[in-house]
């Protein structure tokens, strides 16, 4: 792995700084399992244990959701840091950092970093990493929207991981965080799980009441405002006017569940929509889909799009943030403006009526993600960043990491261009 190549070159400073394996504490402050947590699981499963010892701190609700997929050697500390007045939780967090001699804190989403980064700084943790993951469109009000607090906390953050080039622009230009601290490391997935052309289980179709010839749309994501389920549901009547037997399978859970159930009834599309909750085996469910839909209002870099294309399933996605770095319009899928049910319906219908286009986009999409979004590259680059961040911390310098990929532009169908985008 990439770490091995660094050990000889950096053995001097490493010997003075620490012993292997290096304890890393990952912290998430979210109670639900979503894309950020899947990113976290990728690192927990893939880190080279010769050099890194991963630990996890998170709310007990999330710990239970992660536990079935956690490697057996990962120690989990149930903890939630939700408000500044919670002194007990803060003291426990500091105790964990000191007791386990943590050398790297890696927080996921700013709300986790807001609490954890200052505690780690006060405890003398050498490297403090934050992965913000997404554009925070939910932030309203003068103070929150100006990102003053983010920049204050950012003074003690060693490195930021931007999951897409769009995410980096947001952090540098809108949040005004130190550009030299931001490194782009694209989200990745275990693409070996996905096998294009594999037919879905007949029992799965039957259990959902879906006929063998019914076209199937799939939306995979938390039932939260960000994901745009309402817009997709509003688009379904238009799709049904041309494809009366279309079925929509919704994979995921969230706070909008009851509200979305009511909307489905109001729109009169109960017979077309299936809510199936959280599903760990996404690959099996994608076998069922003809088209995957991603109607989000904002994204960092959507794992769902990567996984769908790995299964050679074309995607209709909104043209937001990092989505366009995976779903390239007309090449690996179709993109539409966010919040526009008419455009969404038109794009879905275009794919449903053209089987050859679906095959072409699915084939090119799989080639694209296999070249650019393999989790092994994500893990390699993240490990390199950890070592570089520790080196900078011990030397008291802040030079940027040089390993990030160049920005992805243009068509994935042109292999000569793709070779230069790594």
Secondary structure, DSSP 8 states (H G I E B T S, - for coil): -HHHHHHHHHHHHHHHH--SSEEEEEEE--SS--HHHHHHHHHHHHS-TTTEEEEEEE-HHHHHHHHTTS-TT-EEEE-----TT-HHHHHHHHHHHHHTT-SEEEEESHHHHHHHHHHHHHTT-SEEEEE--S--TT--SHHHHHTHHHHHHHTS--EEEESSHHHHHIIIIIS---GGGEEE----B-GGG--TT----HHHHHHHT--TT--EEEEES-SSGGG-HHHHHHHHHHHHHH-TT-EEEEE---TTHHHHHHHHHHHT-TTTEEEEE--S-HHHHHTT-SEEEE--S--SS-HHHHHHHHTT--EEEE--GGGGGTS-BTTTEEEE-TT-HHHHHHHHHHHHT-HHHHHHHHHHHHHHHHHH-BHHHHHHHHHHHHHHHHHHHHHT-----S-------S-TT-HHHHTT--
